[in-house]
């Protein structure tokens, strides 16, 4: 197993992989080292035939408080930083993982933390979760996909209000907006998510992958194109079952 410094990656005998953001003293803020390690872990999960579901969670008091602002401006150059992001589209990799990904969010899920969870397929929040995109108040905009993913999950007008104001919302508010699928007491978060993940891990993996592909890819297609994609994927499953 690969040894990481900023994350913990493990897998159980049922095929449930767990990726824990492990910078609790920094509220799991995403730094350059974590980006690199997340890339490696996502690829490992994607390529492991025995890993069926991924749970993404945070160590300590929070899921993730956003990007590590102390590293801003430390790249060799702006061009170099942009090139690194282009060559390693971390959030694109997360979005297009062909297996279900569940975010277990507690404490702060701010900035890149919320954006990371939005690239997951399902989000379960603890009742102490606080979610938001504060970037505009800091003089920039959400740049890990927030301006594009948030309006795809909730009403565009409400997404615009949350992004422009930067005001966070609590777990109950997030549930009312359908930004998260479940809210549970903090003490029950891990057990709830693990149970959810194990149920998914028992489902036929090809069907799970096809359903996810139909939805994720279909959102960028016209209805006609999306229905055609659905038909192709359904046919492939039927042929594979014979």
Beta strands, then each sheet from edge to edge (+ up, - down):
strand 1: 7-11
strand 2: 16-21
strand 3: 53-58
strand 4: 100-105
strand 5: 108-110
strand 6: 122-126
strand 7: 130-132
strand 8: 169-170
strand 9: 182-184
sheet 1: 1+ 2- 3- 4- 6- 9-
sheet 2: 5+ 7+ 8-
end
